[in-house]
Amino acid sequence: MRRECLSCGTGKFLGLLMIFGLACLMLTHTNKAHSVSDGLAKGIGANEEHKEVTDVGIRFKKLFRRAPRLPPRLSPDEKIIHRNFTGKLNEPNVEEQWKARQQNVKDAFTHAWSGYKKFAMGYDELMPVSRLGVDGLGGLGATVVDALDTAMIMGLDEVVSEAGSWIESHLLDRIRQKGQVNLFETTIRVLGGLLSAYHLSGGDQGMTLAQKGPKPTIYLDIAKNLADRLLSAFTSSPTAIPFSDVVLRDSSAHSAPDGLSSTSEVSTLQLEFNYLSAISGDPKYSTEGMKVLAHLKTLPKTEGLVPIYIRYFYSLQSCHHS
């Protein structure tokens, strides 16, 4: 009896499937016939016929497509804030909310800076639990330089004065005396911080956001000294891909033990080096940086993408996929 029921159910299913298939064939055949007759009448030909049949198939597939997910809906309060932010609604209490949030961000930054200044001034980083300073980025006072442009944007003149004075008094000596640093981290934090401070303090007709601190030329001179040493990562490499580590005191460089460099690191240094060439008038920084991008264009790609790691020596077999 079970076998008979199962056989009956299977038969019904196959019968329904056959009816459904025949209906689809009839629908396709009908549209095809209309397409051919219309094509002959209008002189469109076989291409138009193929298009009509394809359109039927697309419409048929749409019947089984899932409905798109709707975006999350905002609450009434969130809608008011959003409208005010986009300039479509202006309510005094909403504007006060934004100002309060802005002040909270500034207070958080000031709190973080005060803790760093008290326990780790001149170190790269502060360990907040042990309250100890550590030099995990080469000992150039990365937090001081990295925080300076943020303080300028926030209008925190006291912090700008403290950070700028430290940079003017200590950073150049650190650069001349320190040993190994990572090319990427030093570029984005220290070199980038110096160039941002130069621009935001009015250098090269930039934005004059800082009323305190040294003159813009101080930041530029230190940035050039640092960049000249970092260039050894490019000039020491046998190819356009720079070495990952630089010894600042003797302007030497070497690769990582495995010979690999991060593609995202070597292909984002161009921002700082191009800007330094623009404001200093010396093209050597931009020239070395742009060689990297020219080299990347020659590498084999998978769906338009290069690997996330690349070896410094030139070889089509040297790309390391990960």
N, C-alpha and C positions, 0 to 999 in steps of 0.2 A: 504493500500500500504506500509506504514511504517512497519507493522508487517511482511508483505511478504519479504520486503528487509532485515529486521533483521533476519528473519528465514533463508533466503537464505545465508546471511553472516555467521550465526552461523553454518549452515550445511557445508559450505565450510571449515570453520575452523576445525570442527570436522573431516571432511574427510581428510584434510591434516594431522591432528594429528594422525589419524588412520594409514595413509600410512607411516608416520614417525616411528610410533611404530612398524609396521610390518617389516620395513627395519632394525630396530635395532634388532628385534628378529631373523631375518634371518642371520644378521651378527654374532650375538652371537652363533646361532645354528651352523653356518658353522665353526667358530673357535673351537667350542666345539667338533664337529665331527672330525676335524683335530687333535685336542688334544687327543681324545680317541684313534684314529687309530695310531697316533705316539706313544702314551703311550703303547699300546699293542705291537707295533713293537719293541720298545726299552726296554720294561720291567719296565717302570717308574711307571705306575699305577695311582691310583685315586688322589694322592697328586699333581702330575704334571698336571693332568687335571684341578684341581681346580686353580692351579697357572696360567695356560694359560687363563682361563676364567676371572680371576681377572685382569690379565694384559690387557685384552681387555677393561674391565670396566675402568681401570685407564687411558688408552689411550683415551677412549671416553670422560671421564671427562675433560681431558686436552684441548679438543676442545672448552670448554666454560670457560676456565680459563683466567682471565685478564692478559694482558701483564705486566711484572714487570716494576716498575718505574725505569727510568734510573737515575744514580747519577748526581748531578749538575756538569756542566762543568766549569773548571777553565778558567779564562781569560789568554791571553799569558803572562802577567806580573806575575800572580799568579803561572803559571806553572814554570817559571824560578826560583821563590823563593822556590817553593816546591822541585824542582830538586836540588837546592843548599843545601837546608836543609837536604836532604837525601844523599848528597854526590855525586850526579851524574853530577853536573855541578858546576863549580867554577868560578864565575865572581866577580871581585873586588868591583864593585858598590853594588852588592847584599850583600856581607859580611859587607860592611859599613852600609847598611840599618839595618842589624841585630844588629850591635854594637850600632847604634843610638837608636834603640828600647830598647835595654838593658839599656842604659844610662837613657832613659826616665823613665823606671821603678824605677831605683835607685833614680832619682831626685824626683819622686812622693813619694817614701818612706821617703827620707830625709825631704821633705816638711811636711809630716804628723808628723814625729817625732819632728821636730822643733816646730810645733804648740802645740803638746802635752807637750813637755818639758817646753815651755813658760807659758802655762796656766793651766796645770793639772799634773805636775810631781808628781808621787807617788800615784795618784788616779788610779782607775781601768780604767776609760774611760774619754775621752774629749767630751763634747757637743760642736760641732763646731760653732753653731750659737750664743749661749750665752757665749761661751768661758769659761765654768765652768767645773771643774772636778767633777765626781760623782763616788761613790763606789757602783756600782750595782752588783759586784761579790764577795763581802766580804771584800773589803778594803786591798787586798794584793798587790796592784800595778800591776794588771794583764797585762796591756799594756806594762809595762817595761819588764817583764819576757817573755811575748809572742813575743815581737819584737826582743829580743836579738839574737836568733838563725838566724833570717832573716838578721840582720845586719852583723853577722859573715859570712854568705854565700855571701853577697854582698861586703864584704871587707871594710865595713865602720867602720874603727878603732875608730873614734871619738865617734860614737854612741855606739859601744861596750864598750868603756871605761866609758861613762856616765851611761849606763844601768848597767854594771857590778859593778861599784862603789856603785850605789844606792842599788843593791841587797846585796852586802857585808855589807853595813852599816845599812840597815833598815829592810830587809825582815824577818830576824829571829825574831826580836822583834815584828813585825806585827803578825807573826804566833803565837807567845806565848800569845798575848794580844787580838786578834780578836775573835769575837763570831761566829755566824752561817755562814757557807758557803755551797754551793752546791757541793756534792761529784764529780759529773761529770765535771762541769765547772772548778773546782779547779784542778782536775786531768789533764785535757787536756791542760789547759792554764798555770798554775803555775808549777805543778809537771812536766808536759811534757816539758815546757820551760827550767826548770832547768836541766833536763836530757839531752836535746838537747844541751844546752850550755856546759855541762860537756863533751859530746862526741866531739863536734866541736872544743873545745879548747884543745883537745888532751888527755882527760882523758881516761883511759883504752885503750890506744893506738888508740884513735879515730882519726878523721881528724883535724889536727892543722890548723884551718882557722882563729883563733883569735890571734893577736899579742898584744892586750891590754886586760885590765880587770883582775880580780882576778884569782888565780890558780884554776884548775879544781876541786880540792878537796873541795873548798869553796862551789861550786854548789852542789856537791854530799852530803856534810854534811847537807846543808839546805834542800835538797830534802828528805833525810832520816828522818829528824825531822818532816817535813810536812807529809810524808807518814805514819809515826807512828801514827800521830793523825787521819789521814784519815782512817786508818785501823779500827777505832772504828765503822765505818759504817758497816763493815763486822762482827766484833766480837760481836757487840750489837744486831745484828739481830738474831732471833731464827732460821733462815734458811740461805741458801747460798746466797740469794738475799740481797744485802746490803741496809741499809737505805739510803735515798736520801740526808739527811742534816747532817752536822757535826758541833759541837761547838768546835772550835779549842782550846780555852784556857783551857778547862777541859777535852778534848779528849772524849767527849760524842757524841752520835748520836741519831737521831730520824727519824721516817718515815714522809712522806708527810701526810697531813690531811686525804686524801682518801686512804692511804696505798698503793698507786700505784707507781711503778717505770717504767721508760721507758726501754723497752727491748734493744733498740739500745744503751742506755747509759750504762747499767750494763754489757753488753756483749762486750764493747770496751775498758774497763779500763785495760784489760789484757796487752795491749801493754806497758804501762808505768810501771805497777807493775812487769811484767816479766823482763823487762830490768833492773829495779832497783835491783831485786834479783840477776841478772847475774853479775852486776858490784859491788854490795856490798857483795856478798857471803852469804846473809841471805835469805833463801828460803821462809820466812813467807809471803812476799808480793805476790810472785807468787802463793803460796798455796791458799791464800784466793781468789785471782782473778780467778784462774782456777776452783774453786768450783762452780762459777756461770755457766760456760759453761757445767760442768757436770750436774748441775741441769736442765738446759734448755733442755738437751737431754731427760730427763724423762717426759717432758710436752707433753700433747696431741697436735697434729699438724693437720692443714688443708692443704692438698696438700704440705706437707713438711715444712710449715711455722708456726711459733709460733705467738701469738698475739703481737701487738705493745706495750701493757702494761702488766705488771705482778705484782701481789701483793707479798709483801715480805714474807708473811706467806705461808707455804707449804700446798697446797691443790689442788687437781686436779680440783676442782670447783672454784678455786680462779682466774683462768685466765680470764682476762677482755678483751673481744673482742671489737674492736672499728674500 
